[in-house]
Amino acid sequence: MHGLRLQRGFNLLELTIVVGVLALLTSAATGTYEAFQQSRSYSEASARLGESRQAIKAFVIRNKRLPCPDSSPKGDSGRENGGVAGCPLGLNVGWLPYESLGLTLPEQRARIRYAVHRSSTADLVIPAGRGAEFADKDGSSKLLATLASAMRAPATTGQPYYKLPPANTPYPSETPANPEVACNGVGETINPAFALIAPGMDMDQAGGAAAGFDTMNNAIAMQPASSLCMAPPERPASFRNDDQTSAESATSLLGWLTSLER
C-alpha cells in the first residue's frame, strides 16, 4: 500500500546524541543560574556593607566613639555587648550591633562580623585620650586623640588585622590545586580602626560555627573568634570565597572627623 509509512525507533547512537545534548543544555543552564545567584548575593552583601558603614559613622557622630561589638552567640541580641552594660577591653570582635546602630536585625545568614581596634593605649570604644590635643568643639576630642594614638601604634597581630601582600605580588586566592589560603601569610600587617565582614553564599561549604563565611574569614567569624585575622578588603572573589571586607583606617577616620569640625 502506497500510503503506508514504516515507523522505526531511535537507534542507540541517536539516543546517545540526544542525551548528550540534553546534558549539555542542563549543565549550561545550571551554571548560568549559579553565576546569577552568586552575582546577586555579592551585590546584596556589598549593599549591606555600605549601609552598615554609614550607620557606624552616624553612631560615631552621635556618641563620640565606635560601637562595642555584639557578643551574643549568633548576633540575635543586636545590641552592644549582647545587651549587657559595659564593654570589656578584650571584646574587639563580634557581630554588628544592628539595633544599637538603628538598623534592622537581618536573618542570621546575612549578619555581618564587626571588628574594632581596642588596645590599652587606644580603645576606640571607650576613648580616654588627652582632650587637650584637639579642639573640643563638639565633645569629640577624646576620640580624636585616641585615633591619633592608634595611628602611631606599631602594627600587631594582637588586634584585628589583615595582611597586605608584598609589592607587585597578587592577592592570594584559592585554586583547585591550592583550595586553602592561610590568613596570616606574608606581607604587611594592617590594623584598621574598624572592619566589617559580610558573608556571601558559603562558597567553601565549611558550615559549622562560621557558616556563611569562607576560608580566610572562618576563624574570625566564630563566636568567640579564634583568630583576629581577616581577609584583606581588596582580595578578589574565587570559587571558594565570596565574602566582602570593608575596613576603615584610623588615619581616614581621624581625617573625616576633623573635617566635620571645620
MOFEN-V691765 format. One record per run of one state. SS is the DSSP state (a for helix, b for strand, c for the rest). FROM is the first residue (numbers start at 1). TO is the last residue. Records with the same first field share a line. If there is no record, write none. Layout:
SS = FROM-TO, FROM-TO
This chain:
c = 1-11, 64-69, 71-79, 84-92, 96-98, 102-107, 111-112, 117-117, 119-122, 124-130, 134-140, 153-160, 165-174, 176-177, 179-187, 191-193, 199-207, 211-214, 218-228, 230-237, 239-240, 242-243, 249-249, 262-262
a = 12-63, 80-83, 99-101, 108-110, 131-133, 141-152, 208-210, 215-217, 250-261
b = 70-70, 93-95, 113-116, 118-118, 123-123, 161-164, 175-175, 178-178, 188-190, 194-198, 229-229, 238-238, 241-241, 244-248
